[in-house]
Amino acid sequence: MSIIKTNMILDEILETWQSALGRDFIAYKNHCYRVFNFYAALVAKTPMNMDKGAIAIAFHDLGIWSHQTFDYLAPSEQLAREYLQHHAHAAWSNDVIAMITYHHKVRAYPNNPLVEAMRKADWIDVSLGNLRFGLDKSFIQSVKESFPNRGFHQRLVALSAKHVSKNPLKPLPMFKW
């Protein structure tokens, strides 16, 4: 399985948000590329599926930085919705928004193969490859080597701790059962 090193849509969106991401830009970009590669390995690779995946993956956690909140799903969804409208892809909204909404869903999402592929892809990265969902361990390792962590997971732990201290009754608002 070959590793996808560039994607025009993913790069264009991420470059637009580089200043908002600040020092976390490379870490987030690498996270997105890891998730994109895992997604590509799990989904039927049609041009439309790949484009929807690139858009959803670019925006899936972006609300953390754009709206400075750890309760970031709604802001991330809104950013994606605006992008889709601006780029004449409003018809893709249901799939792309669902991919963002359910990317931290703990249980399977059987109603949409794109959502399920995105969910699995993000879990593979968040678990540092301990969850594999049928992907070969060597492929996951190659993707991780191509797109190093650069402190992404440590940053999420720090943001999570800060959020929990202020919101102990809603510690992980992005998780869905």
Secondary structure as GFF3:
##gff-version 3
##sequence-region A 1 177
A	DSSP	alpha_helix	8	16	.	.	.	ID=ss1
A	DSSP	alpha_helix	18	21	.	.	.	ID=ss2
A	DSSP	three_ten_helix	22	24	.	.	.	ID=ss3
A	DSSP	alpha_helix	25	42	.	.	.	ID=ss4
A	DSSP	alpha_helix	47	59	.	.	.	ID=ss5
A	DSSP	alpha_helix	63	66	.	.	.	ID=ss6
A	DSSP	alpha_helix	73	86	.	.	.	ID=ss7
A	DSSP	three_ten_helix	90	92	.	.	.	ID=ss8
A	DSSP	alpha_helix	93	101	.	.	.	ID=ss9
A	DSSP	alpha_helix	113	126	.	.	.	ID=ss10
A	DSSP	alpha_helix	137	146	.	.	.	ID=ss11
A	DSSP	alpha_helix	152	166	.	.	.	ID=ss12
###
